[in-house]
Amino acid sequence: MGFEEFIDEITGYLEDIKASYMPYGSHTLGVVLEGEQLIQLLQAMLPDKIDKETSKLLLKEVILNNLTAEEAQFKIFGNTTPEITEYLELAVDYNQRIIESKNEITSILNALEGAYITPGPRGDPIKNPEALPTRRNPYTFDPRTIPTKVGWETGKKLVDKFLEEYLEKYGEYPENRICIMGL
């Protein structure tokens, strides 16, 4: 096996491991994690800006003991920083979304009665915290996520190259221009 094949194989393997992160198994409808399990879920959802032990201490104070971000920092460090405050406020937002997920069964019953269910993106909350709360009517395609910056820049380059070649070949720009974005 060559180096390129090895890289492809190991990349696929690592992506599979990353995609399978489920510390407490599959989700149970209408049940939200609490205590230590909730703290670990929040740590998995949050960016890795703080070491795990410090993060755990801060999250316990904010989420389990209901301290503000500033109070928790003062208790543990004796001061505050904007970065950690932002981190903890994001954790509070994620926690609120998790709490709102308790209404999953009610949403399903409402859907069965033909009631409107607020739409929202689907997916693993660890990879996509916007998927919370889970009580919503999930959609698989989120038009806000495309085009990506790289896709946009690539498309611009392709169109510019096409127009340049067309102008060179015909001495004028095309009369009609259309771009169809493929997924």
ABEGO torsion letter per residue (X at the ends): XBAAAAAAAAAAAAAAAAAABBAAEBBBBGBBBBEAAAAAAAAAABBBABBAAAAAAAAAAAAAAGBBAAAAAAAAAGBBBAAAAAAAAAAAAAAAAAAAAAAAAAAAAAAAAGBBBBBBBBEBAAABAAAOBAABBBBABBAAAOBBAAAAAAAAAAAAAAAAAAAAAAGBBBABBBBBBBX
